[in-house]
Amino acid sequence: MVVNGLPLPRDLLALIEAGRWKAPADRSGVDRLFPENGGLHPYSVELMESETRGMFKPHMQSPMWLGEPDSDDPPGDIDPRQAVFVADLGLGYDQPIALDYRASRDRPRVITLQWSEWGKQNRWVVVAPDIRSFAELVGL
């Protein structure tokens, strides 16, 4: 299965097929990884496609959403052409979770948007080296 021209990782497809790509009943893993959240909201493949396409809209092309590259603490930014949005942390949090394929097409890392005060220095940070690790961290 392909989204944004990028192959979804086998581990993600296995979670979807097993019916495990959904909010975990026990939120303790989500709360440890994301202290402020409205719950984990994994996307269907259709929503992954829609949310990923949404990053190409003109109002989403600002540093507030894209971040800035950071060689000292990468990535800092996101390249929408090399990403797939797979989940978020709930309404009002504006914190998407994406697969970042820049380092590996076979094992994309999982990143999220970290907000700064007033959104002036938002940055993308790695939350897990791959989707399997992410699933274990949040309890899927």
C-alpha positions as CSV (number, residue, x, y, z in Angstrom):
1,M,0.0,0.0,0.0
2,V,1.3,3.4,-1.0
3,V,0.5,6.9,0.4
4,N,2.1,10.1,-1.1
5,G,4.2,7.8,-3.4
6,L,5.7,6.1,-0.3
7,P,5.2,2.5,0.8
8,L,3.6,2.1,4.2
9,P,5.8,0.0,6.5
10,R,5.0,-3.7,6.8
11,D,4.7,-3.3,10.6
12,L,2.0,-0.6,10.1
13,L,0.1,-2.7,7.6
14,A,0.3,-5.6,10.0
15,L,-1.2,-3.4,12.8
16,I,-4.0,-2.3,10.5
17,E,-4.8,-5.8,9.3
18,A,-4.8,-7.1,12.9
19,G,-7.2,-4.4,14.0
20,R,-4.6,-3.0,16.4
21,W,-4.0,0.4,14.7
22,K,-6.5,2.2,17.0
23,A,-6.4,4.1,20.3
24,P,-5.1,1.9,23.0
25,A,-7.5,1.1,25.9
26,D,-4.6,1.8,28.3
27,R,-3.4,5.3,27.7
28,S,-0.4,5.1,30.0
29,G,2.1,4.6,27.2
30,V,0.6,7.5,25.2
31,D,0.7,9.7,28.3
32,R,4.4,8.9,29.0
33,L,5.4,9.7,25.4
34,F,3.1,12.7,25.1
35,P,2.4,14.3,28.5
36,E,-0.1,16.7,27.0
37,N,-2.6,15.0,24.7
38,G,-6.2,14.4,23.9
39,G,-5.6,10.7,23.2
40,L,-3.9,9.0,20.3
41,H,-5.9,9.1,17.1
42,P,-4.5,6.7,14.5
43,Y,-5.7,7.5,11.0
44,S,-7.3,5.1,8.5
45,V,-5.4,4.8,5.3
46,E,-7.9,7.1,3.7
47,L,-7.3,9.7,6.4
48,M,-3.5,9.3,6.0
49,E,-3.9,10.1,2.3
50,S,-6.1,13.2,3.1
51,E,-4.0,14.6,5.9
52,T,-0.8,14.1,4.0
53,R,-2.3,15.9,0.9
54,G,-3.3,18.7,3.3
55,M,0.3,19.5,4.0
56,F,0.7,20.8,0.4
57,K,-1.9,23.6,0.9
58,P,-0.4,27.1,0.8
59,H,-1.3,28.0,4.5
60,M,0.6,24.9,5.6
61,Q,3.9,25.9,4.0
62,S,5.1,28.2,6.8
63,P,7.8,27.5,9.3
64,M,5.1,27.2,12.0
65,W,4.0,23.9,10.4
66,L,7.2,22.8,8.5
67,G,9.7,23.8,11.2
68,E,13.4,24.5,10.3
69,P,16.2,22.1,9.7
70,D,18.3,21.5,12.8
71,S,21.7,19.7,12.3
72,D,22.4,19.8,16.1
73,D,19.1,18.1,17.0
74,P,17.6,16.6,13.8
75,P,15.3,16.7,12.1
76,G,13.7,20.1,13.2
77,D,11.7,20.2,10.0
78,I,9.5,18.0,7.9
79,D,9.6,17.5,4.1
80,P,5.9,16.8,3.1
81,R,7.1,15.1,-0.1
82,Q,8.9,12.5,2.1
83,A,6.3,12.0,4.8
84,V,3.0,10.3,5.6
85,F,0.8,11.6,8.4
86,V,-0.5,8.6,10.4
87,A,-2.1,9.9,13.6
88,D,-2.6,12.9,15.8
89,L,-3.1,13.7,19.5
90,G,-6.7,14.9,19.4
91,L,-8.7,18.0,18.6
92,G,-7.1,21.2,19.7
93,Y,-3.6,19.8,20.1
94,D,-2.6,20.4,16.5
95,Q,0.1,17.8,17.0
96,P,0.3,15.5,14.0
97,I,2.4,12.3,14.0
98,A,4.1,11.4,10.8
99,L,6.4,8.8,9.2
100,D,9.6,10.6,8.0
101,Y,11.1,8.7,5.1
102,R,14.2,10.9,4.7
103,A,16.5,8.6,6.6
104,S,15.0,5.3,5.3
105,R,12.3,4.3,2.8
106,D,12.1,0.8,4.4
107,R,12.0,1.9,8.1
108,P,10.8,5.5,8.3
109,R,11.2,7.2,11.7
110,V,8.2,8.5,13.6
111,I,8.2,12.3,14.2
112,T,5.8,14.8,15.7
113,L,5.4,18.5,15.8
114,Q,6.6,20.0,19.0
115,W,5.0,23.4,19.7
116,S,6.9,26.4,21.1
117,E,5.4,29.3,22.8
118,W,3.2,31.2,20.3
119,G,4.3,28.8,17.5
120,K,7.3,30.9,16.6
121,Q,10.0,28.1,16.8
122,N,8.0,24.9,16.3
123,R,10.1,21.9,15.4
124,W,9.7,18.3,14.4
125,V,11.2,15.8,16.8
126,V,11.7,12.0,16.6
127,V,9.5,10.1,18.9
128,A,10.5,6.6,17.7
129,P,13.0,5.1,15.3
130,D,10.3,3.2,13.5
131,I,6.6,2.3,13.6
132,R,7.2,-1.0,15.5
133,S,9.0,0.9,18.3
134,F,6.2,3.6,18.3
135,A,3.5,0.9,18.6
136,E,5.3,-0.7,21.6
137,L,5.8,2.7,23.3
138,V,2.1,3.6,23.1
139,G,0.8,0.2,23.8
140,L,-0.7,-1.0,20.5
